Amino acid sequence: MTGYYIAAGSAAVWAVILTAIGVRRETFPATPRATRMVAAISIVLVVATIGLAIYLSATEEHEKGGEEHAAVNRI
């Protein structure tokens, strides 16, 4: 689960940094190469975050007591 938090935090920090730079400079990113780099980094961070969320939710072990607890609450 820690990997997800790191990826999500990195994506959030990246978004704040891009916003701060974009607000201060009208020509950000200045070149087509810089535009591709910003887009590539953004895509990698988003795909990593989504991928980790899917992977961790699919491999998460569920507690066995959860079903019994739900049955007790129905009575």
C-alpha positions as a Markdown table, in Angstrom:
| # | Residue | x | y | z |
|---|---|---|---|---|
| 1 | Met | 0.0 | 0.0 | 0.0 |
| 2 | Thr | 2.9 | 2.3 | 0.6 |
| 3 | Gly | 3.9 | 2.3 | -3.1 |
| 4 | Tyr | 0.4 | 3.6 | -4.0 |
| 5 | Tyr | 0.8 | 6.5 | -1.5 |
| 6 | Ile | 4.2 | 7.4 | -2.9 |
| 7 | Ala | 3.0 | 7.3 | -6.5 |
| 8 | Ala | -0.1 | 9.3 | -5.7 |
| 9 | Gly | 1.8 | 11.8 | -3.7 |
| 10 | Ser | 4.4 | 12.2 | -6.5 |
| 11 | Ala | 1.6 | 12.8 | -9.0 |
| 12 | Ala | 0.0 | 15.5 | -6.7 |
| 13 | Val | 3.3 | 17.2 | -6.1 |
| 14 | Trp | 4.0 | 17.1 | -9.9 |
| 15 | Ala | 0.6 | 18.7 | -10.5 |
| 16 | Val | 1.3 | 21.5 | -8.0 |
| 17 | Ile | 4.7 | 22.2 | -9.5 |
| 18 | Leu | 3.3 | 22.3 | -13.0 |
| 19 | Thr | 0.6 | 24.7 | -11.9 |
| 20 | Ala | 3.0 | 27.0 | -10.2 |
| 21 | Ile | 5.3 | 27.2 | -13.2 |
| 22 | Gly | 2.4 | 27.5 | -15.6 |
| 23 | Val | 0.8 | 30.4 | -13.7 |
| 24 | Arg | 4.1 | 32.3 | -13.7 |
| 25 | Arg | 5.2 | 31.7 | -17.3 |
| 26 | Glu | 2.9 | 32.2 | -20.2 |
| 27 | Thr | 5.2 | 30.2 | -22.5 |
| 28 | Phe | 5.5 | 27.1 | -20.3 |
| 29 | Pro | 6.5 | 24.6 | -21.7 |
| 30 | Ala | 8.6 | 26.7 | -24.1 |
| 31 | Thr | 9.6 | 24.1 | -26.7 |
| 32 | Pro | 7.9 | 21.1 | -28.3 |
| 33 | Arg | 10.5 | 18.8 | -26.6 |
| 34 | Ala | 9.7 | 20.3 | -23.2 |
| 35 | Thr | 6.0 | 19.8 | -23.9 |
| 36 | Arg | 6.6 | 16.1 | -24.7 |
| 37 | Met | 8.7 | 15.6 | -21.5 |
| 38 | Val | 6.1 | 17.2 | -19.3 |
| 39 | Ala | 3.4 | 15.0 | -20.9 |
| 40 | Ala | 5.5 | 11.9 | -20.6 |
| 41 | Ile | 6.3 | 12.4 | -16.9 |
| 42 | Ser | 2.6 | 13.2 | -16.2 |
| 43 | Ile | 1.4 | 10.1 | -18.1 |
| 44 | Val | 3.9 | 7.8 | -16.3 |
| 45 | Leu | 2.9 | 9.2 | -12.9 |
| 46 | Val | -0.8 | 8.7 | -13.6 |
| 47 | Val | -0.4 | 5.2 | -15.1 |
| 48 | Ala | 1.8 | 4.2 | -12.1 |
| 49 | Thr | -0.8 | 5.4 | -9.6 |
| 50 | Ile | -3.7 | 3.8 | -11.3 |
| 51 | Gly | -1.8 | 0.6 | -11.9 |
| 52 | Leu | -0.8 | 0.4 | -8.3 |
| 53 | Ala | -4.3 | 1.0 | -7.1 |
| 54 | Ile | -5.7 | -1.8 | -9.3 |
| 55 | Tyr | -2.9 | -4.2 | -8.4 |
| 56 | Leu | -3.1 | -3.6 | -4.7 |
| 57 | Ser | -6.9 | -3.8 | -4.6 |
| 58 | Ala | -6.7 | -7.1 | -6.5 |
| 59 | Thr | -4.1 | -8.7 | -4.3 |
| 60 | Glu | -5.3 | -7.4 | -1.0 |
| 61 | Glu | -6.1 | -10.1 | 1.5 |
| 62 | His | -9.6 | -9.8 | 3.0 |
| 63 | Glu | -10.2 | -10.5 | 6.6 |
| 64 | Lys | -12.0 | -13.7 | 7.3 |
| 65 | Gly | -13.9 | -12.2 | 10.2 |
| 66 | Gly | -15.6 | -9.7 | 8.0 |
| 67 | Glu | -18.2 | -12.1 | 6.7 |
| 68 | Glu | -19.1 | -13.3 | 10.2 |
| 69 | His | -19.3 | -9.8 | 11.5 |
| 70 | Ala | -21.7 | -8.9 | 8.7 |
| 71 | Ala | -23.9 | -11.9 | 9.4 |
| 72 | Val | -24.1 | -11.0 | 13.1 |
| 73 | Asn | -25.3 | -7.5 | 12.2 |
| 74 | Arg | -28.1 | -8.8 | 10.1 |
| 75 | Ile | -29.7 | -10.7 | 13.1 |
